[in-house]
Amino acid sequence: MSSDVGAGPLQRRGFLGAALAGFAGLRARGARAASPDPFAAGEPDWVSEARAQIPATRELRYFQTGGIGVCPGRVIDRVKELLDHQNRGPADPRFSNALQAAEDSCRPLVARLCGADEREVGLTHNTTEGLNIVLWSIDWKPGDELLLGNHEHPALMMPSFNLHQRFGVVFRRAAVDVGEDVVANVLRELRPRTRLVALSHVSRRNGRVIPARELAAALRRRSVRLLLDGAQAAGNVPVRFHDLGCDYYSLCGHKWLLGPKGTGAVLVRGELLDRTPVTWTGAHGQLSASSDDGRIEWYPSARRFEFGTRAQAGFGGFAEALRWLDALGWERIHGRVAELSRRAGERVRSSKKFVLGSPAEDGARSGIVYVRLPEGTDPGRLYTRLAEQDRILVSPEPPRDLRVCLHFFNTPAEFDALLERLDAYC
């Protein structure tokens, strides 16, 4: 049982800082807003029109959606509008009610995106918060077990380490690598005291979509609950909460959903709401509370897990992003991501220098494509060179991988340009 989270993900912010510094310099030299988009030639009108609404596509070849997504201009405008609205009179009901309505509009939009009931949706500030809400709802005893995947983000690993230190929880790991039988591996690691299985719906380390529906059914037969980390899934692949059959699902707004940072949601299966105790609370999660006897009447929905003051303008921006994507059409978005990923995988497999590190088969493939570099290549240095010289942003994944995230607004021409530069540099 190792406590090594992995150097790659924890160092990524340093690499991103260098890229953002270069991006600032590019903006200072003037945006190319009025220029034709050479990478969108021949693309469907809906893609070209969407790219025109995403400022970053005019500056960069952006393949880092799995780290942080790029907001459409309308999302930024909505946040600005609400911030201005708020500061015209924060305590004035005319303004405060409008801000509350903007926040409240997120829940039905998340429910629509995920095929859930609105009562099953609680708003959070990020995926990590939702994961913690679930992990800390369990009355852990020394020797209880928590089963994780072997590619989890610190958002899931760090709370697990904390539970181990605080309560003596034993955590095990099941292999979710490409080619592994995830369901069999998970079932093999179950023990009589396994209280929860927590896995990424889409792996950040190889882009694999796990067979969540099959896994959830197998775990339910064994009375073990399933929590899915949807940070890399929501907006990347279809997410249908009821169809998946999992008990809990946590997602964020700032990656594949192209919303502002500080937004997210946790989904709790309806019949588990009253069997998932609230751990953190404050204002806003209760219908009423008695100062006489301390009795709390929670909201009869996942809203009970919400607490404290929120940056409501950010949630207004999140709602705007969800509305925009919904108007583009989720089936069309997911279909394009799948096709871009399929084509990119074929291009990598046909190269002589690079190896595909992500799944190639339908059903397991997502918009995350891993390119394994030649032996001895430093992905960090290559990342910086691509950002500074070519205005291409990817994610370095030591020891020798690059993670390339393909969202619907990316184009085959952009990916071909990336491979061309990689071939020249490696």
N, C-alpha and C positions, 0 to 999 in steps of 0.2 A: 504494500500500500504506500504509494509515493505521494509526496506533497509538492512535487515539481509541476507547476502550472505550465511551464514552457516559456522559453525566452522570447520566441517570435511575437506572440500576441501582445506581450507586455512592452516590447520595444517599439511597436508599430507607431505609437504617437510621436516618437522622435523622428522617424522617417517622414511621417505626415507633416510635421512641423516644417521640415526642410522644403517639402513640396509646396506648402502653402506660402512660404516666403517667396518662392519662385513665382507662384501664381500672382501674388501681390505685385511683383515687378512687371509681370505681363500686363496686368490691368493698367499700371501706371503708364505703359507705353501706348495705351489706347485699345479699346475693345474693337472687335471686327463685326459689330452688330449689323452694319449695312452690307457686309460682303456676303456673297452667296455661300452656302454651306457645301463645300466640296465633298464631304463625306456622306451627304444625304442624296446625292444624285441617283435617280432611279428608284428611290424609296417610295413606298406608298404615301399618299398625301397625308394620311392621319399621322404617320411617323414624322414627316417633315414639319408638319404644323406643330406637333408636340415639341419637337426639338427647338423650334423657334421660340417656344415659351420657356425653355430652360436655359438661362443665361450661360451656365457652365459649358454647354455644348459648343458655344462660339469661341471658347478659350482653350478648351482641353479635350483630349480624348480620355473620357472619364470611365474607368473600369474599377472604381472603388466603392460602388454602391453597398457592398457588404460591410464596409466600414462606416461610411456615412453617405446617405443619399443626397442628391442635388435637388433643391426645391425649385419648382416652377415659379416664375415671377409672380403669378397670381397668389401663391401661398405667402410669399414675402410681403406682398401688398396687403393681404388680409391681416397679417400680424401687425404691420405698421398702422393700418386703419384702426384696429382694435386698441392698440396702445395709445394712439392719439385720442380715441373715444374715451378710454379709461381716464386719461389724465385731464380731460375737460371737467371731470367731476367724479372722482372715484367713489364717493359716498352718495352720490345722487342716484336715486332709484332708476331714473331714465337711462343712466349709463350702466349701473351695476347689473340691472336686470338683463340688458342686452348682452353683457359679457357672460353672465351665467347661462343664457340661452345658447351662446356660441359654444361654451364648454359642453353643455348637455346634448348638443347636436352630434357629438362624437359617438355616443353610445349606440344609437341605432345604425350609424354608418359602419361601425366596427362589427356589429351584429350581422349586417347585410354582407359585409366582406367575408366573414367567417362562417356563415351559415349557422348562426347561433340565435338564441332568443335574447332580446335586449336585456332582460333581467339577469342574464348570465354574464354580462359585461360590466367590469369595473375599470375605471380609468386609473392609470399609473403614470409615472414619469419615465419609465424605461422598462426593458425586459427584466432587468435585475430585480427591480422592486416586486414585480409580479411573482418571480421565482421565490423570493424571500417570503412573500405573503403565504404561499403554499407550504414551503419548507418549515416555517415556524408555526404553522397551524397544527402540526402534529405533536402530540404529547410524547416526545422521545424519552426512552429509558435506556440506561447503559446496556450495550449489547444489541440494541435494535440496529437494523441494517438498512442502508440506502444504496440503491444500485444506479450507477451512472454509466454513460458511454465513455470511451477512452479518448474522445476528441472534444470534450466540453470546454466552453469558454470560462474564464474566471468568474463570470456572472453566476455560474452554477457551482464551479469548483470551490470558490472561496467560502460561500455559505456552508458547503459540505464540510470543509475543514473546520469551520467554526462550530458546527454541530458536533463534530468529533471531539474537539477540545472542550466544549462546554458540557456535553452530555454523554460522552463516550459512545457516540454513534459510530458504527463500523460502516465504511463505504467501500463498495466493490466497483469494479469496472468491467463492462462487457465490450468486446471489440465490435466497432462499427466500420472498420476499414472496407475499402472497395473489395468486393469478392467475398466478404464474410457473410455468413447467415446470421443476421442480426437477431431475429426472433429466437433461433436455437441458442445463440450465445447468451441472450438475456435469460431465457428459461433455465439454462445450465447454471447460471450464477445465483438464482433465487435460493433463499434459505428460509427456514421456518419463521425467522424474525424480520424478513424483508418487509418494510412498511410502505416503501414507495420506490418506483422506478422513475428516474428523471433523465430524459435524453433530448438532444436537439432533433427537431423535425427534419431540418436540413443541416448537415455537418458543415461547419465553417472550415474544416481542415481538408475536405475533399469534395464538397458539394453534393454529397449523396443524400437523396431523399430516403429516409428509412421507411420500411413497410409498417407504418403506424397503425393502420386499421387492423391488420393481422395480429400485430403485437398487442394492441389494446384488448382484442377479443380473448387472446390467450391469457392475459393478465387478469381480466375480469373473471374468467373461469376459476382463477386461483385466489380471488379476492384481494388482489394487489392493485393499488391505484397507480395511474400513469400521469405524469406531468411532462408536457412537451415545451421545450424552449423554441419559440417560433421566430426568433430574431432574424434568422436567415431565410425564413419560409414565407412569411406574410408579404405578398406583393411579388414574390419570386415564383412560387408554385401555388396551385389552388389549395386553399385551406377551408375545409368544411368540417366544422367542429363536431357536429352531431354524427356525420358520416365516419369521421376518424374514430370516434368512440373513446377518446381519451377523457380523463377526468378534469384535467386542468390544462390551460394553454396560456402562455405569456408571450407578448409581442411588443415591439417598439414602433414608433412612428417615423424615426429618423433615418431608416435604412431604405429598404425596398419600397416603402410607402411614401417616400419623398416628402415627409413632413418635417417640422422643426424638431430640434433636440428637446428633450424634456417631456416627451409625450409617449404614451403607450397604453396597453390594456392587459388585463388578466381576465381569462374566461374560466368560469367555474360551472361544472355541470349542475343543472338546476336542482336535482335531487340531493346534491351534496352541499348546497348552500348552508343549511342548518347543521351540517356535520363537519363544517370547515370553520373552526373557531377563529375569531378576529384576534390578532396579536397586537398590531399597532392601531391606535385610534386617536381621535381628537374631535375637532368639529367636522361636521358634514357627513359622517357615516351612519348617523342615527336619526330615527324619526323623533324620538324623545328620550330624555334621561331624567331620572328623579334624583334631586339633591338630598332627599330625605332617606331613601333606602339604597341608593346607588343602582337602581334597576335601569337597564338600557333596553330600549326597543329599537332593534336594528332595522335598517331598510330590508324589505323582503327580497332583496336582489343583491347582486355583487357590488352594488354601490356601497354596501356596508364596509367594504375594504378600503374605501377612499377616506383620506383624512388630511386635514390641514389646508392652508391656503395654497392655491395653485396659480401658475402663470396662465391666466385664462386666455390671453391673446395667443399664446402658443397652441392651446387646444383649438382655438378658432382656426389657426393655420392648419392644424392637423385635419380638422373637418373639411377645410377647403381642398387639401390634397386628396382626401378620400373621395370627395365629390368629383374632382377632376378626373381621377383615375377611373371611377365608376362610369363616368360619362364616356370615356374612351372605350370602355368595355373590358371587363376582366377576362373573358374568354379570348378576346383578341390579344390582350396583353400577354397572357400566359402562353398562348400559342406562338407568339413571336419570340418570347424568351426561349421556349423549347427549341424552336427552329434555329435561332442564333447559337444556342449551346450545341446543338447537333452538328451544325456546320463547323463551328470552332473546333470541336473534338476531332472531326475528320481532318481538318487542316493540320492540327498538331500531330495526329497519328501518321499523316503522310509525310511529315518532315523527317529529315535525317538527323537533326540535332536534338530534338525535344521529345519528351515522353508525356503522354496524357496521364495525369494523376487523379483524374476524376472519373466517375462512371460514364460509360458510353451507351448503356442500354436505356430504352424508354422506361419511364416509371421510377428509375433511380437517378436520372440526370436532372440537374437544375441549372440555373443561370450562373452558377459558380463553376468556373473551369480552372483546373490546376495545370500549369505548364511546368514540367520538371526540366530543369536546366542541365547543361552538360556538367560533368564532374569538375569540381574546383571553381565553379562560378559562384561569386558572392551575390546573393539576391539583393542585399541591402544597397550595395554600390550600384548595381544595375538599376534598381528602383530610382535612386537619386539621379542617375544619368538620364533615364527616360523622362523624369519629371522636369529636369532643368534644361535639357537640350531639345527634347521632342514634345514637351507638353502632354505627355502620356502618364496617367496615374493608374498604377496597379498596386498590389499589396505584396511586399516581400514576405515569404514564409520560409525561414531557415529549416533545414540546412541548405536546400537548393531549389526551392519552388517559387513561382510567382502565382498569386491568386488573381484571376481575371474575372470580374463580375460583369455579366452581360445583362443589362436591363433592356426593356423594349425600345428605348430611345437610342441605344447603341446601333451601329450598322456593321455589316460585313466588311465594308471598306475600312472602317476604323480598326477592326481586328486584324485585317490583312496588313495594315500599316504597322501595327504592333509587332506582328511576326517578322515583318521585314527588318525592323530595327533590332529585334532580338537576334535575328540571324547575322546581322552586321556586327553586333557587339559581342557575341559568344563564339 
